[in-house]
Amino acid sequence: MTDSNTPLVELKDISISFGGIKAVDHVSVDLYPGEVVGLLGHNGAGKSTLIKCLSGAYQKDAGEILINGHSADIQNPRDARDYNIETIYQTLALADNLDAASNLFLGRELTTAAGLVDDAAMEAETRKIMGRLNPNFQKFSAPVSALSGGQRQSVAIARAVYFNAKILIMDEPTAALGPQETQMVAELIQELKKQDLGIFLIDHDVHQVKQLCDRAAVMKNGKLVGVVKVDEVSTDDILAMIIAGKKPAHLAA
């Protein structure tokens, strides 16, 4: 994590209600450059709802979002992208029949002077960004349907980073992946941290959060239970926060 005094993101006192029910109730969480903050909690805890107000999918009812210390007005996903926020959903939103380069530039294709799609330029750019993120990636001509789960994550992450993401939201990036694929994603995340990106990681797996994150923010029933440094707590401590809804005694002060 870099020595920046200004968070990349501050979610301050955020509240979101649906039909009179507070899905998020006065929650504050921040994220610094080169840091991964895990968001944990049972289904319905509010973690996805909270983060969707940052991605532009939901509107907050109260509170403030600050990006690099400045108030941000995020009304929709396009606004979020304007603030260099990208979301990588579990589904990855990839076109299975297209190769890595076509997916990376989908909707933003590079063209020649004659206005034709420049496949060679797109592949060259894809090779460059993959060289930074995942040097072992070689399947540039294969449709992404033929790629492994970890390789597909590589393509989705490369697309976000190529288009200048500074803040990544990752939704259970290792769900349904085997140990080797999970390790590949862990290495990708470490590379992104070196490049000073900040990552919010939504997950149910406490062990993954311990491995991948610097801090963990636990929510229960729409409220923030607490934010802890993962190297100062055990997996049992985090589980107790999720289940009991309170910080461990040695961190309660």
Secondary structure by P-SEA (a helix, b strand, c coil): ccccccccccccbbbbbccccccccbbbbbbcccbbbbbbbccccaaaaaaaaaaccccccccccccccbbbbbccaaaaaaacbbbbcccccccccccaaaaaacccccccccccccaaaaaaaaaaaaaaccccccccccccccccaaaaaaaaaaaaaaacccbbbbccccccccaaaaaaaaaaaaaaaaabbbbbcccccaaaaaacccbbbbbcccccccccccccccaaaaaaaaacccccccccc
